[in-house]
Amino acid sequence: MPIARLPLIAIDCPDPGALARFYGAMLDWKIEESADRASVCPEDGQCIAFHRLADYTPPTWPTQERPKQMHLDMLVDDLDAAEAAVIDLGATKHPDQPGTSYRVFLDPAGHPFCLCLE
């Protein structure tokens, strides 16, 4: 029996609504917003929440000047199509691409995330 359950992942950012709309559109998940928080949730399963942090500073990746605290890996069937779609949503492709089966992007708040082939 587990000690705890993990109901969601919380990510600090300067604009929770904007980040929820970005991930909600990418994942086709339901978006809920309030003044300082927002979340995206699938029909069933784990949610991602976004919390406003007034003095938020994005991580620098791959350098460790401001290390990333986390990143999300998203599985896709077609890297090129998924890349075009997330860039259209507001992501930025990172100039450092260390692999061939995945691509590194920055979400609108500067968090790294990867689109990965299965």
Number of C-alpha atoms within 10 A of each C-alpha: 3 4 4 6 6 7 11 14 11 14 20 19 24 19 20 24 23 17 24 25 21 21 21 19 16 15 13 14 19 16 20 15 16 10 10 15 20 23 26 25 20 14 9 7 8 13 18 19 23 23 21 17 15 11 8 12 14 19 19 14 17 15 9 9 9 12 12 16 10 10 13 10 14 15 14 16 11 12 17 11 10 18 20 12 14 20 15 12 16 15 21 17 19 15 10 11 12 10 9 9 10 18 22 22 22 21 20 20 19 17 22 25 19 20 22 19 15 10
